[in-house]
Amino acid sequence: MKASKPHWSQTSSRLMNACPRAWAITYATLSGQLNSSKAPPSTHPRTFDDLLTRTMRATWLKRLADQYQRKIWSIPYGKRTLECAVDDAMDLVNMSVPRLHLEMGKERSNKQLRSLEQCQTLRPLFTGQPRRWAYFDRRTSTNIGGAEVYAAPDVAIFHQHRWTLVRLQFRSPRRSLLGQQLEHLLMVHWAMNQPGFPQNLEAYRVRVVRWQGRGWQEHTVQVSNELLEQSLGLMHHDVQEMTWLQRWATADPSLNSLPLATHHEQCQSCRHRPECPAKDGLASAKRAQERDLLNTD
């Protein structure tokens, strides 16, 4: 059977670094191939906040699609659309939360989406200012160095002879600032592999719009040859680690020898915890794993 191509995405990379065992369960198939022939597999939201984040992102994508077609959303329509999406998502995964908690979550998410339209980076798209722009689904990949890379920008805006590639973060990831910046720069590599985008890095800006606390924060990521090379190096390193981990999972289908989570916080809301050696405690599970490996040797 022909092996599928390795892949890279922010979700996959962060899961691998947080818990190799959880990564293997999510992305490695029983046939020993990497599950990357299509978009990275989706999983059910683990918490209500996770559900709200995903629903906001999906609603925002619909909002952009309509705005691109010059279909204007009224404030009441936007509110109803988000609330219905939350209700549908709750039903789909059979999740239940107290009524007050649900309503507060909907209200908070609605305000977050409305304020996103007022950000300096995105405001021109909603105020009629002349801009050439496009929006993308993050599940759209491109081939870079033999790997399927999921690094599409959320929005690309052409202004003053340059493309601004925009990454939206509905919640701040737990990763070093440098690591995040290198991940964001993969958007430039993604764009240069797409028809219609220029091939020179001078034609790009990279802008990040991130939810921080109670408001959106915006910052620019420097684009240079050196940093673009580093971003490629990060991606290739992750892909090599994923390929090695996939082979390890194939050699040990029980997954008992695979590394466990790096921190116990990763275990608290993990959907694989009931079947994990660390279900009763990460530290004790790691000690037991070390003893088993020593006895095997």
C-alpha positions as protocol buffer text, in pm:
chain_id: "A"
residue {
  index: 1
  type: MET
  ca { x: 0 y: 0 z: 0 }
}
residue {
  index: 2
  type: LYS
  ca { x: 140 y: 339 z: -96 }
}
residue {
  index: 3
  type: ALA
  ca { x: 228 y: 559 z: 201 }
}
residue {
  index: 4
  type: SER
  ca { x: 60 y: 895 z: 225 }
}
residue {
  index: 5
  type: LYS
  ca { x: 253 y: 1219 z: 254 }
}
residue {
  index: 6
  type: PRO
  ca { x: 353 y: 1354 z: 594 }
}
residue {
  index: 7
  type: HIS
  ca { x: 175 y: 1669 z: 703 }
}
residue {
  index: 8
  type: TRP
  ca { x: 224 y: 1973 z: 922 }
}
residue {
  index: 9
  type: SER
  ca { x: -35 y: 2189 z: 1095 }
}
residue {
  index: 10
  type: GLN
  ca { x: -31 y: 2403 z: 1407 }
}
residue {
  index: 11
  type: THR
  ca { x: -277 y: 2169 z: 1576 }
}
residue {
  index: 12
  type: SER
  ca { x: -73 y: 1860 z: 1496 }
}
residue {
  index: 13
  type: SER
  ca { x: 257 y: 2021 z: 1592 }
}
residue {
  index: 14
  type: ARG
  ca { x: 131 y: 2146 z: 1926 }
}
residue {
  index: 15
  type: LEU
  ca { x: -31 y: 1816 z: 2014 }
}
residue {
  index: 16
  type: MET
  ca { x: 288 y: 1628 z: 1932 }
}
residue {
  index: 17
  type: ASN
  ca { x: 494 y: 1856 z: 2154 }
}
residue {
  index: 18
  type: ALA
  ca { x: 235 y: 1841 z: 2434 }
}
residue {
  index: 19
  type: CYS
  ca { x: 176 y: 1465 z: 2432 }
}
residue {
  index: 20
  type: PRO
  ca { x: 335 y: 1229 z: 2177 }
}
residue {
  index: 21
  type: ARG
  ca { x: 102 y: 946 z: 2283 }
}
residue {
  index: 22
  type: ALA
  ca { x: -210 y: 1156 z: 2219 }
}
residue {
  index: 23
  type: TRP
  ca { x: -63 y: 1263 z: 1884 }
}
residue {
  index: 24
  type: ALA
  ca { x: -12 y: 901 z: 1780 }
}
residue {
  index: 25
  type: ILE
  ca { x: -370 y: 810 z: 1873 }
}
residue {
  index: 26
  type: THR
  ca { x: -503 y: 1107 z: 1676 }
}
residue {
  index: 27
  type: TYR
  ca { x: -287 y: 1098 z: 1365 }
}
residue {
  index: 28
  type: ALA
  ca { x: -131 y: 751 z: 1323 }
}
residue {
  index: 29
  type: THR
  ca { x: -351 y: 486 z: 1160 }
}
residue {
  index: 30
  type: LEU
  ca { x: -356 y: 113 z: 1230 }
}
residue {
  index: 31
  type: SER
  ca { x: -217 y: 50 z: 883 }
}
residue {
  index: 32
  type: GLY
  ca { x: 103 y: 224 z: 985 }
}
residue {
  index: 33
  type: GLN
  ca { x: 44 y: 521 z: 758 }
}
residue {
  index: 34
  type: LEU
  ca { x: 18 y: 879 z: 861 }
}
residue {
  index: 35
  type: ASN
  ca { x: -340 y: 1000 z: 857 }
}
residue {
  index: 36
  type: SER
  ca { x: -275 y: 1297 z: 629 }
}
residue {
  index: 37
  type: SER
  ca { x: -439 y: 1218 z: 297 }
}
residue {
  index: 38
  type: LYS
  ca { x: -699 y: 1478 z: 387 }
}
residue {
  index: 39
  type: ALA
  ca { x: -721 y: 1764 z: 631 }
}
residue {
  index: 40
  type: PRO
  ca { x: -597 y: 1690 z: 984 }
}
residue {
  index: 41
  type: PRO
  ca { x: -861 y: 1487 z: 1169 }
}
residue {
  index: 42
  type: SER
  ca { x: -1108 y: 1683 z: 1375 }
}
residue {
  index: 43
  type: THR
  ca { x: -1192 y: 1594 z: 1730 }
}
residue {
  index: 44
  type: HIS
  ca { x: -1486 y: 1682 z: 1949 }
}
residue {
  index: 45
  type: PRO
  ca { x: -1437 y: 1989 z: 2169 }
}
residue {
  index: 46
  type: ARG
  ca { x: -1323 y: 1887 z: 2515 }
}
residue {
  index: 47
  type: THR
  ca { x: -1468 y: 2182 z: 2705 }
}
residue {
  index: 48
  type: PHE
  ca { x: -1740 y: 2443 z: 2666 }
}
residue {
  index: 49
  type: ASP
  ca { x: -1477 y: 2710 z: 2604 }
}
residue {
  index: 50
  type: ASP
  ca { x: -1326 y: 2492 z: 2332 }
}
residue {
  index: 51
  type: LEU
  ca { x: -1670 y: 2457 z: 2173 }
}
residue {
  index: 52
  type: LEU
  ca { x: -1723 y: 2834 z: 2182 }
}
residue {
  index: 53
  type: THR
  ca { x: -1384 y: 2896 z: 2021 }
}
residue {
  index: 54
  type: ARG
  ca { x: -1456 y: 2657 z: 1737 }
}
residue {
  index: 55
  type: THR
  ca { x: -1805 y: 2798 z: 1687 }
}
residue {
  index: 56
  type: MET
  ca { x: -1675 y: 3154 z: 1676 }
}
residue {
  index: 57
  type: ARG
  ca { x: -1419 y: 3057 z: 1413 }
}
residue {
  index: 58
  type: ALA
  ca { x: -1682 y: 2880 z: 1199 }
}
residue {
  index: 59
  type: THR
  ca { x: -1923 y: 3173 z: 1233 }
}
residue {
  index: 60
  type: TRP
  ca { x: -1648 y: 3418 z: 1144 }
}
residue {
  index: 61
  type: LEU
  ca { x: -1573 y: 3222 z: 827 }
}
residue {
  index: 62
  type: LYS
  ca { x: -1940 y: 3249 z: 727 }
}
residue {
  index: 63
  type: ARG
  ca { x: -1929 y: 3618 z: 808 }
}
residue {
  index: 64
  type: LEU
  ca { x: -1630 y: 3668 z: 579 }
}
residue {
  index: 65
  type: ALA
  ca { x: -1788 y: 3465 z: 299 }
}
residue {
  index: 66
  type: ASP
  ca { x: -2099 y: 3685 z: 304 }
}
residue {
  index: 67
  type: GLN
  ca { x: -1896 y: 4005 z: 334 }
}
residue {
  index: 68
  type: TYR
  ca { x: -1693 y: 3898 z: 32 }
}
residue {
  index: 69
  type: GLN
  ca { x: -2023 y: 3868 z: -158 }
}
residue {
  index: 70
  type: ARG
  ca { x: -2125 y: 4210 z: -17 }
}
residue {
  index: 71
  type: LYS
  ca { x: -2397 y: 4057 z: 197 }
}
residue {
  index: 72
  type: ILE
  ca { x: -2417 y: 4270 z: 509 }
}
residue {
  index: 73
  type: TRP
  ca { x: -2492 y: 4117 z: 849 }
}
residue {
  index: 74
  type: SER
  ca { x: -2703 y: 4322 z: 1085 }
}
residue {
  index: 75
  type: ILE
  ca { x: -2614 y: 4310 z: 1454 }
}
residue {
  index: 76
  type: PRO
  ca { x: -2927 y: 4104 z: 1541 }
}
residue {
  index: 77
  type: TYR
  ca { x: -2860 y: 3864 z: 1252 }
}
residue {
  index: 78
  type: GLY
  ca { x: -2501 y: 3810 z: 1361 }
}
residue {
  index: 79
  type: LYS
  ca { x: -2615 y: 3743 z: 1716 }
}
residue {
  index: 80
  type: ARG
  ca { x: -2880 y: 3490 z: 1606 }
}
residue {
  index: 81
  type: THR
  ca { x: -2635 y: 3315 z: 1373 }
}
residue {
  index: 82
  type: LEU
  ca { x: -2380 y: 3265 z: 1648 }
}
residue {
  index: 83
  type: GLU
  ca { x: -2637 y: 3153 z: 1904 }
}
residue {
  index: 84
  type: CYS
  ca { x: -2787 y: 2896 z: 1666 }
}
residue {
  index: 85
  type: ALA
  ca { x: -2438 y: 2770 z: 1582 }
}
residue {
  index: 86
  type: VAL
  ca { x: -2359 y: 2724 z: 1952 }
}
residue {
  index: 87
  type: ASP
  ca { x: -2687 y: 2537 z: 2010 }
}
residue {
  index: 88
  type: ASP
  ca { x: -2625 y: 2312 z: 1709 }
}
residue {
  index: 89
  type: ALA
  ca { x: -2269 y: 2238 z: 1824 }
}
residue {
  index: 90
  type: MET
  ca { x: -2391 y: 2155 z: 2174 }
}
residue {
  index: 91
  type: ASP
  ca { x: -2648 y: 1911 z: 2034 }
}
residue {
  index: 92
  type: LEU
  ca { x: -2396 y: 1754 z: 1798 }
}
residue {
  index: 93
  type: VAL
  ca { x: -2153 y: 1657 z: 2076 }
}
residue {
  index: 94
  type: ASN
  ca { x: -2425 y: 1607 z: 2338 }
}
residue {
  index: 95
  type: MET
  ca { x: -2273 y: 1866 z: 2571 }
}
residue {
  index: 96
  type: SER
  ca { x: -2467 y: 2024 z: 2854 }
}
residue {
  index: 97
  type: VAL
  ca { x: -2383 y: 2325 z: 3072 }
}
residue {
  index: 98
  type: PRO
  ca { x: -2592 y: 2530 z: 3318 }
}
residue {
  index: 99
  type: ARG
  ca { x: -2831 y: 2768 z: 3141 }
}
residue {
  index: 100
  type: LEU
  ca { x: -2673 y: 3083 z: 3285 }
}
residue {
  index: 101
  type: HIS
  ca { x: -2326 y: 2961 z: 3187 }
}
residue {
  index: 102
  type: LEU
  ca { x: -2452 y: 2895 z: 2833 }
}
residue {
  index: 103
  type: GLU
  ca { x: -2608 y: 3239 z: 2792 }
}
residue {
  index: 104
  type: MET
  ca { x: -2303 y: 3415 z: 2934 }
}
residue {
  index: 105
  type: GLY
  ca { x: -2081 y: 3220 z: 2693 }
}
residue {
  index: 106
  type: LYS
  ca { x: -2296 y: 3319 z: 2397 }
}
residue {
  index: 107
  type: GLU
  ca { x: -2296 y: 3685 z: 2498 }
}
residue {
  index: 108
  type: ARG
  ca { x: -1920 y: 3688 z: 2554 }
}
residue {
  index: 109
  type: SER
  ca { x: -1857 y: 3521 z: 2217 }
}
residue {
  index: 110
  type: ASN
  ca { x: -2089 y: 3760 z: 2035 }
}
residue {
  index: 111
  type: LYS
  ca { x: -1904 y: 4062 z: 2176 }
}
residue {
  index: 112
  type: GLN
  ca { x: -1572 y: 3906 z: 2083 }
}
residue {
  index: 113
  type: LEU
  ca { x: -1680 y: 3859 z: 1720 }
}
residue {
  index: 114
  type: ARG
  ca { x: -1829 y: 4207 z: 1694 }
}
residue {
  index: 115
  type: SER
  ca { x: -1514 y: 4369 z: 1830 }
}
residue {
  index: 116
  type: LEU
  ca { x: -1303 y: 4171 z: 1581 }
}
residue {
  index: 117
  type: GLU
  ca { x: -1456 y: 4373 z: 1298 }
}
residue {
  index: 118
  type: GLN
  ca { x: -1326 y: 4693 z: 1459 }
}
residue {
  index: 119
  type: CYS
  ca { x: -961 y: 4587 z: 1462 }
}
residue {
  index: 120
  type: GLN
  ca { x: -732 y: 4814 z: 1264 }
}
residue {
  index: 121
  type: THR
  ca { x: -626 y: 4528 z: 1037 }
}
residue {
  index: 122
  type: LEU
  ca { x: -978 y: 4412 z: 947 }
}
residue {
  index: 123
  type: ARG
  ca { x: -1186 y: 4729 z: 977 }
}
residue {
  index: 124
  type: PRO
  ca { x: -1134 y: 4832 z: 609 }
}
residue {
  index: 125
  type: LEU
  ca { x: -1312 y: 4515 z: 496 }
}
residue {
  index: 126
  type: PHE
  ca { x: -1630 y: 4618 z: 679 }
}
residue {
  index: 127
  type: THR
  ca { x: -1631 y: 4995 z: 625 }
}
residue {
  index: 128
  type: GLY
  ca { x: -1629 y: 5008 z: 248 }
}
residue {
  index: 129
  type: GLN
  ca { x: -1266 y: 5114 z: 211 }
}
residue {
  index: 130
  type: PRO
  ca { x: -1129 y: 4995 z: -124 }
}
residue {
  index: 131
  type: ARG
  ca { x: -926 y: 4679 z: -69 }
}
residue {
  index: 132
  type: ARG
  ca { x: -852 y: 4371 z: -273 }
}
residue {
  index: 133
  type: TRP
  ca { x: -876 y: 4076 z: -38 }
}
residue {
  index: 134
  type: ALA
  ca { x: -944 y: 3706 z: -1 }
}
residue {
  index: 135
  type: TYR
  ca { x: -1024 y: 3468 z: 282 }
}
residue {
  index: 136
  type: PHE
  ca { x: -918 y: 3106 z: 327 }
}
residue {
  index: 137
  type: ASP
  ca { x: -1009 y: 2789 z: 513 }
}
residue {
  index: 138
  type: ARG
  ca { x: -721 y: 2661 z: 725 }
}
residue {
  index: 139
  type: ARG
  ca { x: -796 y: 2310 z: 602 }
}
residue {
  index: 140
  type: THR
  ca { x: -653 y: 2411 z: 262 }
}
residue {
  index: 141
  type: SER
  ca { x: -301 y: 2271 z: 233 }
}
residue {
  index: 142
  type: THR
  ca { x: -8 y: 2310 z: -1 }
}
residue {
  index: 143
  type: ASN
  ca { x: 293 y: 2090 z: -71 }
}
residue {
  index: 144
  type: ILE
  ca { x: 617 y: 2224 z: 72 }
}
residue {
  index: 145
  type: GLY
  ca { x: 925 y: 2006 z: 61 }
}
residue {
  index: 146
  type: GLY
  ca { x: 722 y: 1689 z: 21 }
}
residue {
  index: 147
  type: ALA
  ca { x: 489 y: 1761 z: 314 }
}
residue {
  index: 148
  type: GLU
  ca { x: 128 y: 1873 z: 310 }
}
residue {
  index: 149
  type: VAL
  ca { x: 139 y: 2199 z: 505 }
}
residue {
  index: 150
  type: TYR
  ca { x: -177 y: 2350 z: 653 }
}
residue {
  index: 151
  type: ALA
  ca { x: -69 y: 2712 z: 699 }
}
residue {
  index: 152
  type: ALA
  ca { x: -323 y: 2915 z: 504 }
}
residue {
  index: 153
  type: PRO
  ca { x: -379 y: 3269 z: 630 }
}
residue {
  index: 154
  type: ASP
  ca { x: -726 y: 3349 z: 756 }
}
residue {
  index: 155
  type: VAL
  ca { x: -735 y: 3663 z: 543 }
}
residue {
  index: 156
  type: ALA
  ca { x: -506 y: 3815 z: 281 }
}
residue {
  index: 157
  type: ILE
  ca { x: -542 y: 4189 z: 211 }
}
residue {
  index: 158
  type: PHE
  ca { x: -372 y: 4372 z: -77 }
}
residue {
  index: 159
  type: HIS
  ca { x: -286 y: 4734 z: 2 }
}
residue {
  index: 160
  type: GLN
  ca { x: -4 y: 4968 z: -100 }
}
residue {
  index: 161
  type: HIS
  ca { x: 144 y: 4709 z: -338 }
}
residue {
  index: 162
  type: ARG
  ca { x: 182 y: 4439 z: -72 }
}
residue {
  index: 163
  type: TRP
  ca { x: -18 y: 4147 z: 65 }
}
residue {
  index: 164
  type: THR
  ca { x: -90 y: 4143 z: 436 }
}
residue {
  index: 165
  type: LEU
  ca { x: -137 y: 3783 z: 552 }
}
residue {
  index: 166
  type: VAL
  ca { x: -352 y: 3778 z: 864 }
}
residue {
  index: 167
  type: ARG
  ca { x: -355 y: 3509 z: 1130 }
}
residue {
  index: 168
  type: LEU
  ca { x: -644 y: 3515 z: 1378 }
}
residue {
  index: 169
  type: GLN
  ca { x: -601 y: 3360 z: 1720 }
}
residue {
  index: 170
  type: PHE
  ca { x: -927 y: 3329 z: 1910 }
}
residue {
  index: 171
  type: ARG
  ca { x: -724 y: 3222 z: 2211 }
}
residue {
  index: 172
  type: SER
  ca { x: -354 y: 3248 z: 2283 }
}
residue {
  index: 173
  type: PRO
  ca { x: -158 y: 2924 z: 2242 }
}
residue {
  index: 174
  type: ARG
  ca { x: 97 y: 2807 z: 2497 }
}
residue {
  index: 175
  type: ARG
  ca { x: 408 y: 2832 z: 2288 }
}
residue {
  index: 176
  type: SER
  ca { x: 716 y: 3054 z: 2290 }
}
residue {
  index: 177
  type: LEU
  ca { x: 686 y: 3384 z: 2108 }
}
residue {
  index: 178
  type: LEU
  ca { x: 963 y: 3289 z: 1865 }
}
residue {
  index: 179
  type: GLY
  ca { x: 798 y: 2953 z: 1794 }
}
residue {
  index: 180
  type: GLN
  ca { x: 467 y: 3126 z: 1722 }
}
residue {
  index: 181
  type: GLN
  ca { x: 631 y: 3380 z: 1491 }
}
residue {
  index: 182
  type: LEU
  ca { x: 802 y: 3107 z: 1291 }
}
residue {
  index: 183
  type: GLU
  ca { x: 469 y: 2925 z: 1260 }
}
residue {
  index: 184
  type: HIS
  ca { x: 304 y: 3244 z: 1135 }
}
residue {
  index: 185
  type: LEU
  ca { x: 576 y: 3290 z: 872 }
}
residue {
  index: 186
  type: LEU
  ca { x: 474 y: 2959 z: 716 }
}
residue {
  index: 187
  type: MET
  ca { x: 181 y: 3161 z: 579 }
}
residue {
  index: 188
  type: VAL
  ca { x: 431 y: 3330 z: 344 }
}
residue {
  index: 189
  type: HIS
  ca { x: 558 y: 2994 z: 220 }
}
residue {
  index: 190
  type: TRP
  ca { x: 198 y: 2882 z: 177 }
}
residue {
  index: 191
  type: ALA
  ca { x: 110 y: 3193 z: -25 }
}
residue {
  index: 192
  type: MET
  ca { x: 416 y: 3167 z: -250 }
}
residue {
  index: 193
  type: ASN
  ca { x: 299 y: 2815 z: -341 }
}
residue {
  index: 194
  type: GLN
  ca { x: -44 y: 2941 z: -451 }
}
residue {
  index: 195
  type: PRO
  ca { x: -140 y: 3074 z: -796 }
}
residue {
  index: 196
  type: GLY
  ca { x: -201 y: 3448 z: -802 }
}
residue {
  index: 197
  type: PHE
  ca { x: 37 y: 3536 z: -518 }
}
residue {
  index: 198
  type: PRO
  ca { x: 382 y: 3689 z: -580 }
}
residue {
  index: 199
  type: GLN
  ca { x: 700 y: 3487 z: -536 }
}
residue {
  index: 200
  type: ASN
  ca { x: 914 y: 3751 z: -363 }
}
residue {
  index: 201
  type: LEU
  ca { x: 905 y: 3795 z: 14 }
}
residue {
  index: 202
  type: GLU
  ca { x: 915 y: 4175 z: -17 }
}
residue {
  index: 203
  type: ALA
  ca { x: 554 y: 4155 z: -134 }
}
residue {
  index: 204
  type: TYR
  ca { x: 429 y: 4033 z: 205 }
}
residue {
  index: 205
  type: ARG
  ca { x: 348 y: 4157 z: 549 }
}
residue {
  index: 206
  type: VAL
  ca { x: 241 y: 3923 z: 829 }
}
residue {
  index: 207
  type: ARG
  ca { x: -9 y: 4046 z: 1084 }
}
residue {
  index: 208
  type: VAL
  ca { x: -139 y: 3860 z: 1389 }
}
residue {
  index: 209
  type: VAL
  ca { x: -471 y: 3948 z: 1554 }
}
residue {
  index: 210
  type: ARG
  ca { x: -490 y: 3769 z: 1888 }
}
residue {
  index: 211
  type: TRP
  ca { x: -751 y: 3761 z: 2164 }
}
residue {
  index: 212
  type: GLN
  ca { x: -576 y: 3853 z: 2486 }
}
residue {
  index: 213
  type: GLY
  ca { x: -775 y: 3878 z: 2807 }
}
residue {
  index: 214
  type: ARG
  ca { x: -1064 y: 4106 z: 2718 }
}
residue {
  index: 215
  type: GLY
  ca { x: -961 y: 4249 z: 2385 }
}
residue {
  index: 216
  type: TRP
  ca { x: -792 y: 4191 z: 2052 }
}
residue {
  index: 217
  type: GLN
  ca { x: -421 y: 4264 z: 2028 }
}
residue {
  index: 218
  type: GLU
  ca { x: -253 y: 4324 z: 1692 }
}
residue {
  index: 219
  type: HIS
  ca { x: 113 y: 4296 z: 1603 }
}
residue {
  index: 220
  type: THR
  ca { x: 332 y: 4262 z: 1297 }
}
residue {
  index: 221
  type: VAL
  ca { x: 572 y: 3972 z: 1243 }
}
residue {
  index: 222
  type: GLN
  ca { x: 898 y: 4058 z: 1073 }
}
residue {
  index: 223
  type: VAL
  ca { x: 951 y: 3896 z: 734 }
}
residue {
  index: 224
  type: SER
  ca { x: 1309 y: 3822 z: 628 }
}
residue {
  index: 225
  type: ASN
  ca { x: 1502 y: 3555 z: 441 }
}
residue {
  index: 226
  type: GLU
  ca { x: 1664 y: 3434 z: 762 }
}
residue {
  index: 227
  type: LEU
  ca { x: 1335 y: 3402 z: 950 }
}
residue {
  index: 228
  type: LEU
  ca { x: 1166 y: 3231 z: 655 }
}
residue {
  index: 229
  type: GLU
  ca { x: 1446 y: 2976 z: 649 }
}
residue {
  index: 230
  type: GLN
  ca { x: 1404 y: 2921 z: 1022 }
}
residue {
  index: 231
  type: SER
  ca { x: 1030 y: 2868 z: 977 }
}
residue {
  index: 232
  type: LEU
  ca { x: 1097 y: 2602 z: 715 }
}
residue {
  index: 233
  type: GLY
  ca { x: 1349 y: 2442 z: 948 }
}
residue {
  index: 234
  type: LEU
  ca { x: 1089 y: 2430 z: 1225 }
}
residue {
  index: 235
  type: MET
  ca { x: 836 y: 2268 z: 994 }
}
residue {
  index: 236
  type: HIS
  ca { x: 1082 y: 2008 z: 863 }
}
residue {
  index: 237
  type: HIS
  ca { x: 1197 y: 1926 z: 1216 }
}
residue {
  index: 238
  type: ASP
  ca { x: 837 y: 1872 z: 1327 }
}
residue {
  index: 239
  type: VAL
  ca { x: 766 y: 1653 z: 1024 }
}
residue {
  index: 240
  type: GLN
  ca { x: 1073 y: 1440 z: 1096 }
}
residue {
  index: 241
  type: GLU
  ca { x: 963 y: 1398 z: 1457 }
}
residue {
  index: 242
  type: MET
  ca { x: 611 y: 1306 z: 1347 }
}
residue {
  index: 243
  type: THR
  ca { x: 743 y: 1050 z: 1097 }
}
residue {
  index: 244
  type: TRP
  ca { x: 967 y: 895 z: 1361 }
}
residue {
  index: 245
  type: LEU
  ca { x: 683 y: 891 z: 1613 }
}
residue {
  index: 246
  type: GLN
  ca { x: 450 y: 729 z: 1361 }
}
residue {
  index: 247
  type: ARG
  ca { x: 705 y: 453 z: 1300 }
}
residue {
  index: 248
  type: TRP
  ca { x: 741 y: 406 z: 1675 }
}
residue {
  index: 249
  type: ALA
  ca { x: 363 y: 372 z: 1710 }
}
residue {
  index: 250
  type: THR
  ca { x: 363 y: 115 z: 1429 }
}
residue {
  index: 251
  type: ALA
  ca { x: 634 y: -88 z: 1602 }
}
residue {
  index: 252
  type: ASP
  ca { x: 447 y: -74 z: 1933 }
}
residue {
  index: 253
  type: PRO
  ca { x: 71 y: -80 z: 1862 }
}
residue {
  index: 254
  type: SER
  ca { x: 2 y: -82 z: 2236 }
}
residue {
  index: 255
  type: LEU
  ca { x: 162 y: 266 z: 2252 }
}
residue {
  index: 256
  type: ASN
  ca { x: 287 y: 178 z: 2600 }
}
residue {
  index: 257
  type: SER
  ca { x: 644 y: 282 z: 2523 }
}
residue {
  index: 258
  type: LEU
  ca { x: 553 y: 617 z: 2365 }
}
residue {
  index: 259
  type: PRO
  ca { x: 635 y: 933 z: 2564 }
}
residue {
  index: 260
  type: LEU
  ca { x: 352 y: 1068 z: 2777 }
}
residue {
  index: 261
  type: ALA
  ca { x: 242 y: 1429 z: 2821 }
}
residue {
  index: 262
  type: THR
  ca { x: 503 y: 1690 z: 2909 }
}
residue {
  index: 263
  type: HIS
  ca { x: 282 y: 1842 z: 3181 }
}
residue {
  index: 264
  type: HIS
  ca { x: -6 y: 1713 z: 3391 }
}
residue {
  index: 265
  type: GLU
  ca { x: -225 y: 2003 z: 3272 }
}
residue {
  index: 266
  type: GLN
  ca { x: -237 y: 1835 z: 2933 }
}
residue {
  index: 267
  type: CYS
  ca { x: -412 y: 1539 z: 3093 }
}
residue {
  index: 268
  type: GLN
  ca { x: -690 y: 1725 z: 3270 }
}
residue {
  index: 269
  type: SER
  ca { x: -923 y: 1760 z: 2971 }
}
residue {
  index: 270
  type: CYS
  ca { x: -774 y: 1493 z: 2743 }
}
residue {
  index: 271
  type: ARG
  ca { x: -1040 y: 1272 z: 2585 }
}
residue {
  index: 272
  type: HIS
  ca { x: -796 y: 978 z: 2580 }
}
residue {
  index: 273
  type: ARG
  ca { x: -737 y: 988 z: 2955 }
}
residue {
  index: 274
  type: PRO
  ca { x: -968 y: 695 z: 3050 }
}
residue {
  index: 275
  type: GLU
  ca { x: -749 y: 454 z: 2848 }
}
residue {
  index: 276
  type: CYS
  ca { x: -416 y: 625 z: 2921 }
}
residue {
  index: 277
  type: PRO
  ca { x: -151 y: 492 z: 3160 }
}
residue {
  index: 278
  type: ALA
  ca { x: -152 y: 841 z: 3313 }
}
residue {
  index: 279
  type: LYS
  ca { x: -521 y: 835 z: 3403 }
}
residue {
  index: 280
  type: ASP
  ca { x: -436 y: 815 z: 3775 }
}
residue {
  index: 281
  type: GLY
  ca { x: -141 y: 1053 z: 3765 }
}
residue {
  index: 282
  type: LEU
  ca { x: 121 y: 1158 z: 3509 }
}
residue {
  index: 283
  type: ALA
  ca { x: 427 y: 1143 z: 3737 }
}
residue {
  index: 284
  type: SER
  ca { x: 356 y: 790 z: 3861 }
}
residue {
  index: 285
  type: ALA
  ca { x: 280 y: 673 z: 3506 }
}
residue {
  index: 286
  type: LYS
  ca { x: 615 y: 805 z: 3383 }
}
residue {
  index: 287
  type: ARG
  ca { x: 798 y: 627 z: 3666 }
}
residue {
  index: 288
  type: ALA
  ca { x: 619 y: 303 z: 3585 }
}
residue {
  index: 289
  type: GLN
  ca { x: 705 y: 343 z: 3217 }
}
residue {
  index: 290
  type: GLU
  ca { x: 1073 y: 395 z: 3302 }
}
residue {
  index: 291
  type: ARG
  ca { x: 1075 y: 80 z: 3516 }
}
residue {
  index: 292
  type: ASP
  ca { x: 913 y: -123 z: 3237 }
}
residue {
  index: 293
  type: LEU
  ca { x: 1168 y: 0 z: 2982 }
}
residue {
  index: 294
  type: LEU
  ca { x: 1457 y: -84 z: 3216 }
}
residue {
  index: 295
  type: ASN
  ca { x: 1321 y: -434 z: 3273 }
}
residue {
  index: 296
  type: THR
  ca { x: 1280 y: -481 z: 2899 }
}
residue {
  index: 297
  type: ASP
  ca { x: 1641 y: -381 z: 2840 }
}
